[in-house]
């Protein structure tokens, strides 16, 4: 097989997009699930939501881009996936929409009942996609009943094999641990949320290690049964298992930064293993290997792939630079004090900056007051956005 072609390039780019999505959105899912586990009161939930507030929507851009790339580069793959996995993908979409609305509307009113309903939306809107993404990708490599031209002839129950369900459990466990370590890094050092996240991660990391090893082991056995192990170098899944085993040690030593690196590497390497196991296939047919969807029979025209490649070369650096900058701007930890302190309105911020500029020029700045409230942390009515 010719390794240097446009279809291989776009297979690799789509793999990178999904890896980026699962690494970044993975801790968003984990934090959303943990709002039901680690928060002792409404303020704790606000702190946890605020840790992902400035970045969650940007993280979802990765999956939107991946879906668009699938549609443009491999239209047959896109059509087959969205028809075969219609209900799971529909539920994922509903979960993401409801969760996003909950982030925006939770703080619009102060009634406990109002916030309770949106808290349910955040929890289930995080848990459901975290499980279903694992189920979907496990089915990609195990195979689903598709005939010639990607025609799906199975039912929903064909997508819920034991291996696929293990994939869903493994993805939920990985994302939850990833979210716990993110909270350990983003909440107040020595604070109650950090301590709870650390305590949870100490035993959860052991369960995750077992789940990851079991899932990757079963993936290898499935590949042997199908007679096609793809192009997976042994070092990739072994490194994923190593990262899963290293996480409990790093957490016990309270090396939160390195533990987060371990969970990041674990997720990235597991997803990379699945894509390399697939190559050059895109979707495996459980009926006949002749019906497999591959990068060759699913690709768009060379002209389309060429235009897409040049456009990506121009646009991608700006997207990566902007997202990196946003993470740098919102790198600080979030505390209970920061979310409960009063904050300035936009007009008050403008007035204060004008006064500071006048003072710097030697003016008295009289008549322009500064709000006595703190500058950090969102207002009471906006739970998630620190921008």
C-alpha positions in Angstrom: 0.0 0.0 0.0 1.1 3.5 -0.8 1.6 5.3 2.5 2.1 8.7 1.0 -1.3 9.7 -0.3 -4.0 12.2 0.5 -6.4 9.6 1.9 -3.8 8.4 4.4 -3.1 12.1 5.3 -6.8 12.7 6.0 -7.2 9.5 7.9 -4.3 10.7 10.2 -5.8 14.2 10.5 -9.2 12.8 11.5 -7.5 10.6 14.1 -5.7 13.6 15.5 -8.9 15.5 15.7 -10.7 12.8 17.6 -7.7 12.3 19.9 -7.7 16.1 20.6 -11.4 15.9 21.2 -11.3 13.0 23.7 -8.4 14.5 25.6 -9.9 18.0 25.9 -13.6 17.2 26.1 -12.7 14.1 28.2 -12.0 16.2 31.3 -15.1 18.3 30.6 -17.2 15.1 30.7 -15.4 14.0 33.8 -16.0 17.3 35.7 -19.7 17.1 34.6 -20.0 13.6 36.0 -18.2 14.5 39.2 -20.5 17.5 40.0 -22.8 14.8 41.5 -20.0 13.1 43.4 -17.6 15.7 44.7 -19.7 18.8 45.3 -21.0 19.3 48.9 -23.1 22.3 48.1 -24.0 24.8 45.4 -20.8 26.8 45.7 -18.7 23.6 45.1 -20.7 22.9 42.0 -20.1 26.5 40.8 -16.4 26.1 41.4 -16.3 22.9 39.4 -18.4 24.3 36.5 -16.1 27.4 36.5 -13.0 25.3 36.0 -14.3 24.3 32.5 -16.4 27.3 31.9 -14.0 29.2 29.6 -13.0 26.2 27.6 -15.7 23.6 27.2 -17.3 25.1 24.1 -13.9 25.5 22.4 -13.2 21.8 23.1 -16.3 20.8 21.3 -15.0 22.4 18.1 -12.7 19.4 17.7 -15.5 17.0 17.2 -17.4 19.4 14.9 -14.2 19.7 12.8 -13.7 15.9 12.8 -17.3 15.4 11.6 -16.9 17.9 8.9 -13.6 16.3 7.8 -15.3 12.9 7.7 -18.0 14.3 5.5 -15.7 16.0 3.1 -12.8 13.5 2.9 -14.7 10.2 3.3 -18.4 10.8 2.5 -19.2 7.0 2.4 -17.8 6.6 5.9 -19.7 9.6 7.2 -23.0 8.4 5.6 -22.6 4.9 7.0 -21.7 6.0 10.5 -24.5 8.5 10.8 -27.1 6.0 9.5 -25.8 2.9 11.4 -25.2 4.8 14.7 -28.2 7.1 14.3 -29.7 6.6 17.7 -26.4 6.6 19.7 -25.2 9.8 17.9 -28.6 11.4 18.3 -28.4 10.8 22.1 -24.8 12.1 22.1 -26.0 15.3 20.3 -28.9 15.7 22.7 -26.6 15.3 25.7 -24.1 17.9 24.4 -26.9 20.4 23.6 -28.7 20.0 27.0 -25.4 20.2 28.8 -24.4 23.4 27.0 -27.8 25.0 27.7 -27.4 24.0 31.3 -24.1 25.8 31.6 -25.7 29.0 30.3 -29.0 28.9 32.1 -28.1 27.4 35.5 -27.1 30.7 37.1 -30.0 32.8 35.6 -32.1 32.2 38.7 -31.3 31.4 42.3 -34.1 29.0 43.2 -32.8 25.6 44.3 -35.3 23.7 42.2 -34.2 25.6 39.1 -30.5 24.8 39.6 -31.3 21.2 40.5 -32.8 20.6 37.1 -29.9 22.1 35.3 -27.5 20.1 37.5 -29.2 16.9 36.3 -28.7 18.1 32.7 -25.0 18.7 33.3 -24.6 15.3 34.9 -26.5 13.2 32.3 -25.3 15.4 29.4 -21.8 14.5 30.4 -22.3 10.8 31.4 -24.3 9.8 28.3 -21.7 11.0 25.7 -18.8 9.6 27.7 -20.3 6.1 27.5 -21.7 6.2 24.0 -18.5 7.5 22.4 -16.7 4.4 23.8 -19.5 2.1 22.5 -19.3 3.7 19.1 -15.5 3.4 18.7 -15.5 -0.1 20.0 -18.0 -1.0 17.2 -15.8 0.6 14.6 -13.0 -1.9 15.2 -15.2 -4.9 16.1 -17.4 -4.6 13.1 -21.1 -4.0 12.5 -23.5 -5.7 10.0 -23.0 -3.6 6.8 -23.3 -4.9 3.3 -22.1 -3.5 0.0 -22.0 0.3 -0.3 -22.2 0.7 3.5 -25.8 -0.5 3.9 -26.5 -1.2 7.6 -28.7 -4.3 8.0 -28.5 -4.7 11.8 -30.4 -3.4 14.8 -29.6 -1.3 17.8 -28.8 -4.5 19.7 -26.1 -5.4 17.3 -24.3 -2.3 18.6 -24.5 -3.4 22.2 -22.1 -6.4 22.2 -20.2 -7.2 25.4 -17.0 -5.7 23.9 -18.8 -2.5 22.9 -20.3 -2.1 26.3 -16.8 -2.6 27.8 -15.6 0.1 25.5 -18.3 2.4 26.9 -17.4 1.6 30.5 -13.7 2.1 29.8 -14.3 5.5 28.2 -16.5 6.6 31.1 -13.9 5.5 33.6 -11.0 7.2 31.8 -12.8 10.5 31.3 -14.0 10.5 35.0 -10.4 10.0 36.2 -9.2 12.6 33.7 -11.7 15.1 35.1 -10.7 14.4 38.7 -7.1 15.2 37.9 -8.1 18.3 36.1 -10.0 19.4 39.2 -7.0 18.7 41.3 -5.0 21.1 39.1 -7.7 23.8 38.6 -9.2 24.1 42.1 -7.7 25.8 45.2 -4.5 24.1 46.3 -5.3 22.3 49.5 -9.0 23.0 49.2 -11.8 20.6 49.9 -12.6 19.9 46.2 -9.0 19.1 45.4 -8.8 16.8 48.4 -12.0 15.0 47.5 -10.8 14.7 43.9 -7.5 13.3 45.0 -9.2 10.7 47.3 -11.6 9.6 44.6 -8.8 9.3 42.0 -6.7 7.1 44.3 -9.1 4.2 44.1 -10.6 5.1 40.7 -7.2 5.0 39.0 -6.9 1.3 40.0 -10.3 0.5 38.4 -9.3 2.5 35.3 -6.0 0.6 35.0 -7.9 -2.7 35.1 -10.5 -1.5 32.6 -8.0 -0.1 30.1 -5.9 -3.3 30.2 -9.0 -5.5 29.7 -10.3 -3.3 26.8 -7.0 -3.2 25.0 -6.5 -7.0 25.6 -9.9 -7.7 24.1 -9.2 -5.4 21.2 -6.1 -7.4 20.4 -8.0 -10.7 20.6 -10.7 -9.3 18.3 -8.1 -8.2 15.8 -6.6 -11.7 15.8 -10.1 -13.2 15.3 -10.7 -10.9 12.3 -7.2 -11.7 10.9 -6.3 -8.0 10.6 -4.4 -6.2 13.4 -4.0 -3.1 11.3 -0.7 -1.3 11.7 -0.5 -1.0 15.4 3.1 -1.0 16.8 3.1 -3.0 20.0 4.7 0.0 21.9 1.4 2.0 21.5 -1.0 -0.2 23.4 1.7 -1.2 25.9 2.4 2.5 26.5 -1.3 3.1 27.1 -1.3 0.4 29.7 1.8 1.8 31.2 0.2 5.2 31.5 -2.8 3.6 33.2 -0.6 1.8 35.7 1.5 4.9 36.3 -1.5 7.1 37.2 -2.2 5.5 40.6 1.4 5.9 41.7 1.6 9.5 40.6 -1.7 10.3 42.4 -0.5 8.6 45.6 2.6 10.8 45.5 0.4 13.9 44.9 2.1 14.7 41.6 -1.1 16.1 40.1 0.5 17.6 37.1 2.2 14.3 36.1 -0.9 12.3 36.9 -2.8 14.6 34.5 -0.1 13.9 31.9 -0.6 10.2 32.5 -4.4 10.3 32.0 -3.9 12.5 28.9 -1.4 10.0 27.5 -3.6 7.1 28.4 -6.7 8.5 26.5 -4.6 9.6 23.5 -2.8 6.2 23.2 -6.0 4.2 23.5 -7.7 6.2 20.8 -4.6 6.0 18.6 -4.5 2.2 19.1 -8.1 2.0 17.8 -7.3 4.1 14.7 -4.1 2.2 13.9 -6.0 -1.1 14.4 -8.5 0.1 11.8 -6.1 1.3 9.1 -6.6 1.2 6.1 -10.2 0.4 7.1 -12.6 3.0 8.3 -15.4 0.7 9.4 -15.4 -3.0 9.6 -18.2 -5.2 8.3 -19.1 -8.2 10.5 -20.7 -9.9 7.5 -17.9 -10.0 5.0 -14.5 -8.3 4.9 -15.2 -7.5 1.3 -17.8 -5.0 2.6 -15.4 -3.1 4.8 -15.3 0.6 4.3 -11.7 1.7 3.6 -9.9 4.8 2.9 -9.7 3.8 -0.8 -13.4 3.0 -1.5 -14.7 5.9 0.7 -12.5 8.7 -0.3 -13.6 11.9 -2.0 -11.9 13.1 -5.2 -8.2 14.0 -5.2 -9.1 17.6 -6.0 -11.4 17.8 -2.9 -8.7 16.4 -0.7 -6.0 18.7 -2.2 -8.2 21.8 -1.5 -8.9 20.6 2.0 -5.2 20.1 2.7 -4.2 23.6 1.6 -7.1 25.1 3.6 -6.1 23.2 6.7 -2.5 24.2 6.3 -3.5 27.9 6.4 -6.2 27.8 9.0 -5.0 25.2 11.5 -2.1 27.2 13.0 -4.5 30.1 13.9 -7.0 27.8 15.5 -4.3 26.0 17.6 -2.8 29.4 18.6 -6.1 30.8 19.7 -7.1 27.8 21.8 -3.6 27.6 23.4 -3.9 31.3 24.2 -7.4 30.8 25.8 -6.0 28.0 28.0 -3.1 30.3 29.0 -5.4 33.2 29.9 -7.6 31.0 32.1 -4.8 29.0 33.6 -5.4 30.1 37.2 -7.1 28.0 39.9 -10.7 28.6 40.9 -11.7 28.9 44.6 -14.9 29.2 46.5 -14.0 32.8 47.3 -13.6 33.7 43.7 -17.1 32.5 42.7 -18.9 34.1 45.6 -17.1 37.5 45.5 -19.1 40.2 43.7 -17.7 41.1 40.3 -17.7 44.2 38.2 -20.1 44.8 35.4 -18.6 45.6 31.9 -19.3 49.3 32.3 -17.6 49.3 35.7 -14.6 47.6 34.2 -14.5 50.3 31.5 -14.8 53.1 34.0 -12.1 51.6 36.2 -9.6 51.3 33.3 -10.3 54.8 32.2 -9.6 56.0 35.7 -6.4 54.0 35.9 -5.3 55.4 32.5 -6.0 59.0 33.7 -4.1 58.4 36.9 -1.1 57.1 35.0 -1.1 60.3 33.0 -1.0 62.3 36.1 -4.8 63.1 36.3 -6.6 62.7 39.6 -9.2 60.4 38.1 -11.8 61.9 40.3 -15.4 61.2 39.7 -14.7 57.7 38.4 -15.2 55.2 41.2 -14.1 51.6 41.5 -16.4 48.9 42.6 -15.2 47.5 45.9 -16.0 44.0 44.8 -13.3 41.6 43.8 -12.1 41.4 40.2 -11.8 37.7 39.9 -14.6 35.3 39.5 -17.9 35.5 37.6 -21.0 37.2 38.8 -23.6 35.3 40.8 -25.8 35.2 37.7 -23.2 33.6 35.5 -22.0 30.3 36.9 -19.7 29.1 34.1 -18.0 31.9 32.3 -14.9 33.6 33.6 -14.3 35.6 30.5 
